[in-house]
Amino acid sequence: MKEINAGETFVQQLQKRDSILIADQLRYGVDLPSIEVGSNLALPQLKDTVMRDILVLENWKLDTLKTHKKENTQDLRASIVITSFDEGEYLLPGIPVAIRRPDGQVDTLLFKGQDVLFCTMPVDTATFQIHDIKGQMKYPVTFGEIMPWVGLALLVAAAATGIWYWLKQRRLKRLVAESHDPAHIIALRKLDAYRGDKYWAEAKQKAFYSGVTDTLREYIGSRYGISAMEMTTAEIFQALKKSDIPADLKDALQDLFQRSDYVKFAKYVADDKENAEVLPLSVRFVTSTYQEEVEEENKNVL
């Protein structure tokens, strides 16, 4: 392998000025004339800097300037983009380029570096005045800019209105369907939603007992004609004192209502045995009192 002095590097300004200002971008590289097709090139490895205060903005780029078909060669150009944010004169380092030709011969071309002067913008100290920082320039909002947002808002509003209307109609249909069912059917349907032990966890017991007792309050109000939803537990069972509910069933139901009050208002935690008794007792109460009502109606008919 032999080393060959191949001349100088080149420096080109990407911004066309008479001088190079700090932060201006320069293309720095070498021209490689008459390189045989099939040759391999090795260029210096660069990271972020060429030298101190000279930054690399774009790493090596290889361009083909011209192709000579008869000689089977190419004129190539290898370059990087650099800049500096510090004023001063810098001697850019030379660039070695290793070439492995198709016949296996390896040469190193040595290109001499160049001096580059980065300048700052000259300031006329005689007339220079310090001014406040200007605020951000504001442009008026155009109709074309707000139209997409207006359209999106209308679309969201229409979708929300449609969903609300659909939910309302669905609820109305359910209420209408339930209003035609007997009180015991409505109560049993609601109680059926609380089957299973998924509501027995401590965090869910309040909802469980509230749901079951509210359903029973609605049924009692419909069956016995009292305002059970607005009454306390004591008031409900005082009103049911003269009813024909079997004593044992009434006592068990009163225990359930009292336990529900403890769970809802006194942070009482019922055990699994107590929880397991809730639905069977509630269903038995509804079905027993309903059967008594049917029997009374049959007697009146006869």
Residue pairs with C-beta under 8 A, 6 or more apart in sequence:
1 98
1 106
1 107
1 108
2 107
2 108
3 107
3 108
3 110
4 107
4 108
4 109
4 110
5 110
5 112
6 30
6 97
6 109
6 110
6 111
7 111
7 112
8 111
8 112
8 113
8 114
9 28
9 29
9 30
9 92
9 94
9 95
9 111
9 112
9 113
9 114
10 27
10 28
10 29
10 30
10 31
10 79
10 114
11 26
11 27
11 28
11 92
11 114
11 116
12 26
12 27
12 28
13 20
13 24
13 25
13 26
14 24
14 25
14 26
14 27
14 81
15 24
15 25
17 24
19 117
19 119
20 26
20 116
20 117
20 118
20 119
21 118
21 119
21 120
21 121
22 84
22 85
22 86
22 87
22 118
22 119
22 120
23 83
23 84
23 85
24 83
24 118
25 57
25 81
25 82
25 83
26 81
26 82
26 83
26 116
27 79
27 80
27 81
28 50
28 79
28 80
28 81
28 82
28 92
29 77
29 78
29 79
29 80
29 95
30 77
30 78
30 79
30 95
30 97
30 109
30 111
31 65
31 75
31 76
31 77
32 41
32 75
32 76
32 77
32 78
32 97
32 99
32 109
33 75
33 76
34 68
34 71
34 73
34 74
34 75
35 41
35 73
35 74
35 75
35 76
35 99
36 72
36 73
36 101
36 102
37 72
37 73
37 74
37 102
38 101
38 102
39 99
39 100
39 101
39 102
40 99
40 100
41 62
41 76
41 78
41 97
41 98
41 99
42 97
42 98
42 99
42 100
43 60
43 78
43 95
43 97
44 95
44 96
46 56
46 59
46 60
46 80
47 56
48 55
48 56
49 55
49 56
50 56
50 80
50 82
50 92
50 93
51 90
51 92
51 93
53 84
53 85
53 86
53 88
53 90
54 82
54 83
54 84
54 90
54 92
55 82
55 83
55 84
55 85
56 80
56 81
56 82
57 81
57 82
57 83
58 80
58 81
59 80
60 78
60 79
60 80
61 78
61 79
61 80
62 76
62 77
62 78
63 76
63 77
63 78
63 79
64 74
64 75
64 76
65 74
65 75
65 76
65 77
66 74
66 75
67 73
67 74
67 75
68 74
68 75
78 97
82 92
84 90
84 118
86 118
87 118
87 119
87 120
88 117
88 118
89 115
89 116
89 117
89 118
90 115
90 116
90 117
90 118
91 113
91 114
91 115
91 116
92 113
92 114
92 115
92 116
93 113
94 110
94 111
94 112
94 113
95 111
95 113
96 108
96 109
96 110
96 111
97 108
97 109
97 111
98 106
98 107
98 108
98 109
99 106
99 107
99 108
99 109
100 106
101 107
178 186
178 189
181 189
182 290
183 218
183 219
183 222
183 223
184 219
184 223
184 286
184 287
184 289
184 290
186 218
186 219
187 215
187 216
187 218
187 219
187 286
188 283
188 286
188 287
190 211
190 215
191 212
191 215
191 279
191 282
191 283
191 286
193 211
194 208
194 211
194 212
194 278
194 279
195 279
197 272
197 275
197 276
198 204
199 205
199 207
199 208
199 275
200 208
200 270
200 272
200 275
202 269
205 263
205 269
205 270
205 275
206 263
206 264
208 275
208 278
209 259
209 260
209 263
209 264
209 270
209 278
210 260
210 264
212 256
212 260
212 278
212 279
212 282
213 256
213 257
213 260
214 229
215 282
216 253
216 257
216 282
216 285
216 286
217 228
217 229
217 231
217 236
218 228
218 229
219 286
220 226
220 228
220 236
220 240
221 227
221 228
221 229
223 289
223 290
223 293
224 239
224 240
224 243
226 236
226 239
226 240
228 236
228 239
231 239
233 254
233 257
233 258
233 260
233 261
236 257
237 250
237 254
237 257
240 250
243 250
244 292
245 253
245 285
245 288
245 289
246 288
249 284
249 285
249 288
252 281
253 281
253 285
256 277
256 278
256 281
256 282
259 268
259 270
259 274
262 268
263 269
263 270
